[in-house]
Amino acid sequence: MAKTAKRLYGPAALTTSAATKYTVPSTTKTIIRHVHVSNTSAGSLTFTMSIGADAAGTRVFDGYSIAAGAVLDWFGYIVMDAAEILQALGSGTALVLTVFGDELTLG
């Protein structure tokens, strides 16, 4: 099994509707290890991120408030299987998302 640490998404501004930011490649497992969100606006905005299609039951962050000029740095361990998706959105387009993790090639 080969492991590759990499930036999985971004940095890129979020949209105000849920959109796929990353899809796990076939024959791969992905471990999300770091989510960085910066708020470049002068007002508080909210951040939502889901594993799978966006719905209340799939959200890792659900309307998480990020103050003006602040950042969210989350470090953890979320395992995703082949073909699973990561979706995210913001309450404004001034949120910038970057996701880091490891891809494990199976077989």
N, C-alpha and C positions, 0 to 999 in steps of 0.2 A: 504494500500500500504506500503510495507516494503522497507526501503532505506538502502543500504549497501555501505559505502565508501570503496574503495579498489584500489589496484594497478591492472590495467587492462592488462598491458603488461610490460615485461622487468624487469630489465635492460637486454638488449640483443643487440648484434651488428646487424646493418642493412645489407641487401644484396644490390647488385647493380641493382636488378630488383624488380619491385613491387611485394609485397607478403602480404597476409592477416596477420595482427598482432592481430586482435580482431574481434570477431563476437558477436553481441548482442544476448543473449539467448532468447528463446521463452518466451512469456508472460512477457517481460521485456522492459523497456526503460533505456537507459544509457545516462548519462551526462558526457562528457569529460570535466574535470576541469583544468588539468595541463598536459602539454607535456614538457618533459625534454629530450634534446638531447645534448650529449657531444661529442666533436671531440677530440679523443685521438691521432690524427696523428700530424705530423710536417707541414702539409700543409692545406690550405683551402679546405673544402668539401661542397657539397650542399645536402640539405634535401628536400624530397618531401613527402607529406602525403595527402591522399585522403579519403573522406567518400564515400564508394562505390568503384567499380572497377576503377582503376587508369585511368584518362583521364583529359584533360585540364579543362573540366567543373566541375569536382568533387574535385579538389585540394584545400586544405586549405593552404598548403605551396607548392609552385611550384619552385623548384630549389633555395631554401633559402640558402644563403651562411653562413657558420659557420667557423670562422677563426680557425687556428691551436690552439689547447689547450683551445678553448673557449666553452661556453655552450649556448644553447638556452633554456630559461625558459619561456613558454607561459602559461598564466592563462586566462581562458575564460569559455565559456558555449556553448558546442555543444551538442545538443540533437540528439540521435540516436534511431531509432525504432527497434523492434525485427527483427532479421535476417540481419540487415545492417552490413556492414563490414568496418573496418578501415584498409587501406593499406598504406605502407610506403616503401621508398627506400632511399639509399644514393649514392653519386657519388663514394664512397669508403667504405670499410668494417670497417673503424675505427670510424664510427658514432655509438653511443650507445643510444638507445631509451628506455625511460620509460614513461608510460602513466598512469595517475591516474584519477579516476572519481567515480561516484555514479551509482549503479544499483538499479533501482526501480522496484520491483516485482509487477505486476499488478494483479488485481482480488482478 
